[in-house]
């Protein structure tokens, strides 16, 4: 087997998206002259100094991230890590990589961050900061709360784990530790959808007592799951998306659920995405009036 076939086999078996560095090439047996010849012929594409990709491979952004970690001797972090963990749908154009130590000079086309702590994980065999460290790195972003919600929903982190990680951070000297603690303090029970995230943020902004999400409650002899509930009121809210509540069978089930709760004295309401996003004032007005009428004065949520 010739050297090129060995290299191709290595890239396929290692899942590197056709990316490799000079160390791997030398380990396989390529000389510096052979490396230059393949660069000149265009069979190897140079991504960074000493990092290459086999020509003709698909343009996968994961290859860009892996190449950046090879060049910087670091791990994917910050906004790039959020994308790799599927917390965001879009990735930044420039890869973000964290490195240890202070002697690093930087790589063109890579946004590097020097860190003193951070657990290493792997996604698609790419070194990346752990979900907890990723949330810490992104805690000052505009969508930081959404990232935490997504991580909880994907079960990459747990509420208890977030609290433990926040307690582990030093009181001073760790960039973002204060913002991280304030961020996780605003996230209550785990939600199951972006619509529930929006509803929780709406309640928080309006000063409405935070409901419990996805709790199972008996009504009419059946154990139902309620999207958002406030038992002291008692109040139940269903957040209906077109995807899950458009067919006839689901609508009939929804009507049975609503009737069962109303028969036991619950205030029951439904809101859609258009209600939450398009008419938030109407939603908060209904909730506030209902809670004012039904909330026991000697009890707090």
VMD Tcl script that draws the C-alpha trace (Angstrom):
set ca {
  {0.00 0.00 0.00}
  {1.45 3.40 -0.97}
  {1.67 6.36 1.37}
  {-1.28 8.23 -0.15}
  {-3.55 5.21 0.33}
  {-2.40 4.89 3.95}
  {-3.13 8.58 4.55}
  {-6.58 8.29 2.99}
  {-7.32 5.23 5.13}
  {-6.20 7.10 8.22}
  {-8.48 10.08 7.48}
  {-11.48 7.83 6.80}
  {-10.99 5.58 9.83}
  {-10.22 8.49 12.17}
  {-13.17 10.59 10.99}
  {-11.03 13.69 10.42}
  {-12.98 14.97 7.38}
  {-9.79 14.63 5.32}
  {-7.84 16.94 7.67}
  {-4.38 16.04 8.98}
  {-1.21 17.77 10.10}
  {2.49 17.43 9.31}
  {3.07 15.20 12.33}
  {0.63 12.62 11.00}
  {2.15 12.85 7.52}
  {5.63 12.24 8.91}
  {4.40 9.37 11.05}
  {3.00 7.71 7.94}
  {6.33 8.18 6.19}
  {6.07 11.32 4.04}
  {9.25 13.35 3.69}
  {9.30 17.17 3.57}
  {9.98 16.96 -0.17}
  {6.95 14.70 -0.72}
  {4.80 17.09 1.32}
  {5.87 20.03 -0.88}
  {5.24 18.06 -4.09}
  {1.68 17.22 -3.06}
  {1.07 20.84 -2.11}
  {2.37 21.99 -5.51}
  {0.23 19.44 -7.37}
  {-2.85 20.53 -5.42}
  {-3.61 17.10 -3.98}
  {-3.21 18.58 -0.50}
  {-4.91 21.83 0.45}
  {-3.10 23.96 3.02}
  {-5.49 25.21 5.73}
  {-2.96 26.49 8.27}
  {0.81 26.21 8.65}
  {1.46 22.48 8.93}
  {-2.23 21.55 8.57}
  {-3.71 20.17 5.35}
  {-6.86 18.71 3.85}
  {-7.09 16.14 1.09}
  {-8.29 17.83 -2.10}
  {-11.82 17.03 -3.22}
  {-13.27 16.51 0.25}
  {-16.64 18.02 1.15}
  {-16.57 21.52 2.65}
  {-17.71 20.63 6.14}
  {-17.39 23.32 8.81}
  {-16.35 20.64 11.26}
  {-13.20 20.20 9.15}
  {-12.51 23.92 9.57}
  {-12.85 23.59 13.34}
  {-10.67 20.49 13.54}
  {-7.97 22.18 11.45}
  {-8.04 25.19 13.76}
  {-7.52 22.99 16.83}
  {-4.63 21.20 15.14}
  {-2.95 24.47 14.20}
  {-3.45 26.12 17.59}
  {-3.01 22.98 19.70}
  {-6.23 23.85 21.46}
  {-9.93 23.06 21.62}
  {-13.03 24.54 19.99}
  {-14.68 27.04 22.33}
  {-17.07 29.97 22.73}
  {-19.50 30.52 19.83}
  {-17.97 27.71 17.77}
  {-18.42 25.27 20.65}
  {-22.04 26.37 21.05}
  {-22.65 25.43 17.41}
  {-20.78 22.14 17.72}
  {-22.90 21.17 20.74}
  {-26.01 22.07 18.67}
  {-26.95 24.94 20.98}
  {-27.00 27.29 17.98}
  {-28.13 26.72 14.42}
  {-25.46 28.93 12.85}
  {-21.72 29.02 13.37}
  {-19.41 32.05 13.38}
  {-17.39 32.55 10.23}
  {-14.14 32.61 12.23}
  {-13.40 29.51 14.35}
  {-12.98 30.11 18.08}
  {-10.32 28.03 19.83}
  {-9.12 28.11 23.44}
  {-5.50 27.34 24.34}
  {-3.63 26.95 27.60}
  {-0.56 29.01 28.42}
  {0.66 32.47 27.51}
  {3.32 31.70 24.89}
  {0.90 31.24 22.01}
  {1.25 33.79 19.17}
  {-1.98 33.15 17.31}
  {-3.02 31.71 13.94}
  {-4.37 33.75 11.04}
  {-8.07 33.15 10.52}
  {-8.60 31.73 14.03}
  {-9.95 33.63 17.03}
  {-7.91 32.32 19.95}
  {-8.64 32.62 23.66}
  {-6.20 31.91 26.47}
  {-7.78 30.02 29.35}
  {-6.58 28.75 32.69}
  {-9.30 26.16 33.31}
  {-11.68 24.14 31.23}
  {-12.69 20.52 30.81}
  {-11.98 18.88 27.47}
  {-14.66 16.91 25.62}
  {-15.06 15.57 22.08}
  {-17.82 16.00 19.51}
  {-17.36 14.11 16.24}
  {-13.78 13.49 17.43}
  {-13.13 17.23 17.59}
  {-11.70 18.54 20.89}
  {-14.13 21.03 22.39}
  {-14.82 22.69 25.71}
  {-17.36 20.90 27.90}
  {-20.99 22.09 27.78}
  {-20.56 23.79 31.16}
  {-17.42 25.62 30.09}
  {-19.08 26.56 26.79}
  {-21.98 28.18 28.65}
  {-19.51 30.06 30.85}
  {-17.65 31.34 27.79}
  {-20.92 32.48 26.19}
  {-22.62 33.84 29.32}
  {-22.30 37.46 28.16}
  {-23.76 36.82 24.70}
  {-27.19 38.24 23.85}
  {-28.61 34.72 23.51}
  {-26.93 33.28 26.62}
  {-30.26 32.36 28.25}
  {-31.32 30.53 25.09}
  {-28.06 28.57 25.11}
  {-28.64 27.45 28.70}
  {-32.20 26.41 27.86}
  {-31.00 24.44 24.83}
  {-28.27 22.69 26.86}
  {-30.83 21.70 29.50}
  {-33.28 20.51 26.87}
  {-30.60 18.40 25.15}
  {-29.56 17.04 28.56}
  {-26.00 18.22 28.10}
  {-26.22 19.84 31.54}
  {-28.51 19.62 34.56}
  {-29.77 22.35 36.91}
  {-27.82 20.73 39.75}
  {-24.73 20.49 37.57}
  {-24.95 24.18 36.68}
  {-25.19 25.10 40.35}
  {-22.19 22.91 41.20}
  {-20.16 24.37 38.33}
  {-20.99 27.92 39.46}
  {-19.91 27.05 43.01}
  {-16.65 25.62 41.65}
  {-15.74 28.89 39.94}
  {-13.55 31.23 41.99}
  {-15.23 34.33 43.34}
  {-12.67 36.49 41.53}
  {-10.26 36.02 38.66}
  {-12.48 33.86 36.45}
  {-13.84 36.00 33.58}
  {-17.61 35.78 33.37}
  {-18.11 33.91 36.66}
  {-20.41 36.61 38.08}
  {-22.44 36.86 34.87}
  {-22.66 33.05 34.77}
  {-24.06 32.87 38.30}
  {-26.63 35.58 37.55}
  {-27.58 33.79 34.33}
  {-28.30 30.38 35.81}
  {-30.21 32.00 38.68}
  {-32.83 33.11 36.14}
  {-33.38 29.66 34.67}
  {-35.99 27.66 36.58}
  {-37.37 24.26 35.69}
  {-36.33 22.64 32.44}
  {-38.42 23.57 29.42}
  {-39.16 21.33 26.44}
  {-39.29 23.81 23.56}
  {-38.28 27.26 22.36}
  {-41.92 28.33 22.78}
  {-41.74 27.43 26.48}
  {-38.47 29.38 26.73}
  {-40.22 32.45 25.31}
  {-43.13 32.04 27.72}
  {-40.79 31.75 30.71}
  {-38.90 34.88 29.65}
  {-42.21 36.68 29.20}
  {-43.30 35.76 32.74}
  {-39.94 36.83 34.16}
  {-40.00 40.19 32.37}
  {-43.57 40.90 33.49}
  {-42.94 39.95 37.13}
  {-45.38 37.04 36.95}
  {-44.65 34.19 39.40}
  {-42.61 31.58 37.56}
  {-44.72 28.52 36.68}
  {-43.55 24.93 36.75}
  {-42.97 23.41 33.35}
  {-44.02 19.98 32.09}
  {-45.41 18.83 35.40}
  {-47.70 15.79 35.54}
  {-51.01 16.52 37.28}
  {-54.10 14.36 37.90}
  {-57.39 15.72 36.59}
  {-60.55 13.81 35.75}
  {-58.93 10.53 36.73}
  {-56.11 10.93 34.18}
  {-52.48 11.93 34.68}
  {-51.85 14.82 32.27}
  {-48.66 16.67 31.43}
  {-49.14 20.46 31.54}
  {-46.78 22.79 29.70}
  {-46.86 25.42 32.46}
  {-48.73 25.34 35.74}
  {-49.15 27.30 38.96}
  {-50.88 25.03 41.44}
  {-51.60 27.61 44.19}
  {-53.80 29.56 41.75}
  {-54.59 26.92 40.35}
  {-53.66 27.79 36.78}
  {-52.73 25.65 33.78}
  {-51.33 26.94 30.50}
  {-50.83 25.00 27.30}
  {-48.45 26.37 24.67}
  {-49.64 25.13 21.30}
  {-47.38 24.88 18.27}
  {-48.74 24.14 14.81}
  {-46.44 21.14 14.56}
  {-47.92 19.24 17.53}
  {-51.46 20.59 17.76}
  {-52.75 20.73 14.19}
  {-54.28 17.28 13.64}
  {-57.82 16.31 14.65}
  {-56.80 13.60 17.16}
  {-54.61 16.04 19.09}
  {-57.30 18.72 19.10}
  {-59.81 16.27 20.60}
  {-57.28 15.27 23.26}
  {-56.60 18.93 24.03}
  {-60.32 19.57 24.51}
  {-60.60 16.62 26.93}
  {-57.64 17.89 28.92}
  {-59.07 21.41 29.14}
  {-62.48 20.13 30.22}
  {-60.94 17.88 32.89}
  {-59.01 20.71 34.52}
  {-61.83 23.23 34.34}
  {-64.17 20.71 35.97}
  {-61.80 20.62 38.97}
  {-61.66 24.40 39.28}
  {-58.46 25.20 37.35}
  {-58.14 28.34 35.22}
  {-57.07 26.90 31.86}
  {-55.73 28.85 28.91}
  {-53.94 28.23 25.64}
  {-51.40 30.43 23.89}
  {-49.74 30.03 20.51}
  {-46.42 31.25 19.14}
  {-48.23 34.23 17.58}
  {-49.69 35.10 21.00}
  {-46.37 34.92 22.84}
  {-44.31 36.72 20.21}
  {-46.89 38.93 18.52}
  {-49.10 39.98 21.43}
  {-47.12 39.56 24.66}
  {-49.05 42.33 26.41}
  {-52.32 40.49 25.89}
  {-50.83 37.28 27.30}
  {-49.36 38.92 30.41}
  {-52.58 40.87 30.96}
  {-54.65 37.69 31.02}
  {-52.20 35.93 33.30}
  {-51.94 38.86 35.71}
  {-55.70 39.26 36.03}
  {-56.22 35.55 36.56}
  {-53.53 35.30 39.23}
  {-54.83 38.39 41.02}
  {-58.28 36.83 41.25}
  {-57.25 33.30 42.13}
  {-53.90 33.41 43.98}
  {-54.30 32.81 47.75}
  {-53.15 35.91 49.62}
  {-51.43 33.92 52.36}
  {-49.41 31.76 49.98}
  {-46.64 32.57 47.56}
  {-45.49 30.58 44.58}
}
mol new
graphics top color blue
foreach p $ca { graphics top sphere $p radius 0.5 }
foreach p [lrange $ca 0 end-1] q [lrange $ca 1 end] { graphics top cylinder $p $q radius 0.2 }
display resetview
